[in-house]
């Protein structure tokens, strides 16, 4: 005879892959506390469970897949929250999956060949990205100087 405590477990097993999951089910599936999932919702705007009256959260399959990638990047790969935010902001789930070295989801471009672990250190942001960001910073500075010059010319013409 089934008790009231066994019913939710049976329901979660009988759900289809497309069914919504509660925060408790997702937390159990990902082996995370529920408060971590709520915190990640605030830090990663891509995670958007459906909220019903009373604030109850229901997660879609794509939400769970994204949360699994975030968990792996943070807990297994050593990324910081800011590093994962940057990955998601620049390329979404496909880039996060590639950063983990897994095959890309259907429809995503193929992953570039992985670098040997000896020359790749992941402390939030891989070092090659930092170099690229330095180059971009210099390019932006030169653009800013050029725009300031154009602005000064416009202001001078208006004052004539």
C-alpha positions as CSV (number, residue, x, y, z in Angstrom):
1,X,0.0,0.0,0.0
2,X,1.4,3.4,-1.0
3,X,1.7,6.1,1.5
4,X,1.3,9.8,0.9
5,X,5.1,10.2,1.0
6,X,5.6,7.8,-1.9
7,X,3.3,9.5,-4.3
8,X,5.6,12.4,-5.4
9,X,8.4,10.0,-6.1
10,X,6.1,7.9,-8.3
11,X,4.9,11.0,-10.1
12,X,8.4,12.2,-10.9
13,X,9.3,8.7,-12.3
14,X,6.2,8.6,-14.5
15,X,6.6,12.1,-16.0
16,X,7.6,12.4,-19.6
17,X,10.8,14.2,-20.6
18,X,8.8,17.3,-21.7
19,X,7.0,17.6,-18.4
20,X,7.7,20.5,-16.0
21,X,9.7,19.7,-12.9
22,X,9.4,21.3,-9.4
23,X,12.3,22.9,-7.8
24,X,12.5,20.0,-5.4
25,X,12.7,17.5,-8.3
26,X,15.4,19.6,-10.1
27,X,17.4,20.0,-6.9
28,X,17.4,16.3,-6.3
29,X,18.2,15.5,-9.9
30,X,21.2,17.9,-9.9
31,X,22.2,17.1,-6.3
32,X,22.0,20.7,-5.2
33,X,20.1,22.5,-2.5
34,X,17.0,24.4,-3.6
35,X,18.4,27.7,-2.3
36,X,21.3,27.4,-4.8
37,X,18.8,27.1,-7.7
38,X,17.0,30.2,-6.5
39,X,20.4,32.0,-6.2
40,X,21.4,31.0,-9.7
41,X,18.1,32.3,-11.1
42,X,19.3,35.7,-9.9
43,X,22.8,35.4,-11.2
44,X,22.0,33.7,-14.6
45,X,19.0,35.5,-16.3
46,X,18.9,32.7,-18.9
47,X,17.4,30.4,-16.2
48,X,13.7,31.3,-16.2
49,X,11.4,28.7,-14.7
50,X,7.7,29.2,-15.0
51,X,6.3,30.7,-11.9
52,X,2.7,30.1,-10.9
53,X,0.5,31.8,-8.4
54,X,2.1,31.7,-5.0
55,X,5.6,31.8,-6.6
56,X,5.9,28.0,-7.2
57,X,8.6,27.3,-9.8
58,X,8.3,24.8,-12.6
59,X,11.4,24.0,-14.7
60,X,11.3,23.0,-18.4
61,X,13.8,20.5,-19.8
62,X,15.9,23.3,-21.3
63,X,16.1,25.0,-17.9
64,X,17.3,21.8,-16.3
65,X,19.9,21.2,-19.1
66,X,21.2,24.8,-18.6
67,X,21.4,24.3,-14.8
68,X,23.3,21.1,-15.3
69,X,25.9,22.9,-17.5
70,X,26.2,25.7,-15.0
71,X,26.7,23.2,-12.2
72,X,29.4,21.4,-14.1
73,X,31.2,24.6,-15.1
74,X,31.2,25.9,-11.5
75,X,31.7,22.7,-9.6
76,X,33.8,20.6,-12.0
77,X,35.6,23.0,-14.3
78,X,36.5,25.7,-11.7
79,X,34.8,28.6,-13.4
80,X,33.6,31.5,-11.3
81,X,30.0,32.8,-11.5
82,X,31.3,35.8,-13.6
83,X,33.1,33.4,-15.9
84,X,30.0,31.4,-16.5
85,X,27.9,34.5,-17.0
86,X,30.3,35.7,-19.7
87,X,30.2,32.3,-21.4
88,X,26.4,32.4,-21.4
89,X,26.2,36.0,-22.5
90,X,28.5,35.5,-25.4
91,X,27.3,32.1,-26.7
92,X,24.5,30.6,-24.7
93,X,24.2,27.0,-23.8
94,X,26.2,25.8,-26.9
95,X,29.3,27.7,-25.8
96,X,28.9,26.5,-22.2
97,X,28.7,22.9,-23.5
98,X,31.8,23.4,-25.6
99,X,33.7,24.9,-22.7
100,X,33.0,21.7,-20.8
101,X,34.3,19.6,-23.7
102,X,31.0,17.8,-24.3
103,X,29.4,17.3,-27.8
104,X,27.3,20.3,-28.7
105,X,23.5,20.0,-28.6
106,X,21.6,19.5,-31.8
107,X,21.8,22.5,-34.1
108,X,24.8,24.0,-32.5
109,X,28.0,24.6,-34.4
110,X,30.8,22.0,-33.9
111,X,33.2,22.6,-31.1
112,X,36.7,23.8,-31.9
113,X,39.5,21.3,-31.1
114,X,40.3,21.3,-27.4
115,X,43.7,22.6,-26.3
116,X,45.9,20.4,-24.2
117,X,45.2,20.8,-20.5
118,X,48.8,22.0,-19.9
119,X,48.4,25.3,-21.7
120,X,44.8,26.0,-20.6
121,X,44.1,27.3,-17.1
122,X,40.5,28.1,-16.2
123,X,40.3,30.6,-13.3
124,X,37.0,32.1,-14.2
125,X,38.0,33.1,-17.7
126,X,40.6,31.2,-19.9
127,X,43.8,33.2,-20.5
128,X,43.4,33.3,-24.3
129,X,40.1,35.2,-23.8
130,X,41.9,37.6,-21.5
131,X,44.4,38.3,-24.3
132,X,41.6,38.9,-26.7
133,X,39.9,41.2,-24.3
134,X,43.1,43.2,-23.9
135,X,43.3,43.7,-27.7
136,X,39.6,44.7,-27.8
137,X,40.2,47.2,-25.0
138,X,43.0,48.9,-27.0
139,X,40.8,49.0,-30.1
140,X,37.9,50.5,-28.1
141,X,40.2,53.1,-26.6
142,X,41.4,54.2,-30.0
143,X,37.8,54.4,-31.2
144,X,36.9,56.5,-28.2
145,X,39.7,58.9,-28.9
146,X,38.5,59.2,-32.5
147,X,34.9,59.8,-31.4
148,X,36.1,62.5,-28.9
149,X,37.9,64.3,-31.7
150,X,34.8,64.2,-33.9
151,X,32.7,65.4,-31.0
152,X,35.1,68.3,-30.4
153,X,34.9,69.2,-34.1
154,X,31.1,69.2,-34.0
155,X,31.0,71.3,-30.8
156,X,33.5,73.8,-32.4
157,X,31.3,74.2,-35.5
158,X,28.2,74.7,-33.4
159,X,29.9,77.5,-31.4
160,X,30.8,79.5,-34.6
